[in-house]
């Protein structure tokens, strides 16, 4: 399929993306753990963890894409890598859905005397979503495996795993595509609600209206950062993966299909590298804490004192 130079370029590119993604997300996780817990920061920790696991799995998954029809790696890596890849995708989409629901609640309840959902509730929600993701990917080790065809080993959906393949289809639909549609619908609802709602100026004080506007602005800004950075990459990547692994013919051995799968995977890896950058510039608290953790603030203070 690919020549030696092409394979070298592909592996080098993905290894660079992997190293960048691991360092960036690990640094962001360490920074977020140093900050006071909020709903947004708790969800960012979960999203960065998903990206970190996915980035670590990336080189192995790329090798599986390249050698899908001439598999030379240990057989256990076939199902394991695919399970981790799909599992982190499901966990990510579910966490973005959780953030969308929490931000929708914030916008709708901005004028209400009720307090915003606590970060503890959010933490339990994220842990529950991870457990649900583990449950949804449970059919993959049974559905994906190595089989021998014409003297060559193939890493693909097992031909005799009919029930597991059906469960994989249900898992992909319920874990990725349906939540994506719900997220899009909620974002539209938030936009319509903000455009069509009028502030109750006659019953609220100017300070209350200003506080409400700040809360809404912060909620919408956080939602936009996460939704834009994740859904574009994950929708394309997950759709390609499901197409590749659920096709019964030899589409995964086709050059164009393989290139499409690598391109989708590359977009996802690039997104995982850029997400921490978006978080960094999207929150002044994250910027301050990361600079403090890296010793940048202290060095700046030394320079000022010397002057």
PyMOL commands that set and color helices and strands:
alter all, ss='L'
color gray80, all
select helices_A, chain A and resi 4-34+39-66+76-108+119-143+162-196+206-246+251-253+255-282+284-293+296-306
alter helices_A, ss='H'
color red, helices_A
select strands_A, chain A and resi 144-149+152-157
alter strands_A, ss='S'
color yellow, strands_A
deselect
rebuild
show_as cartoon
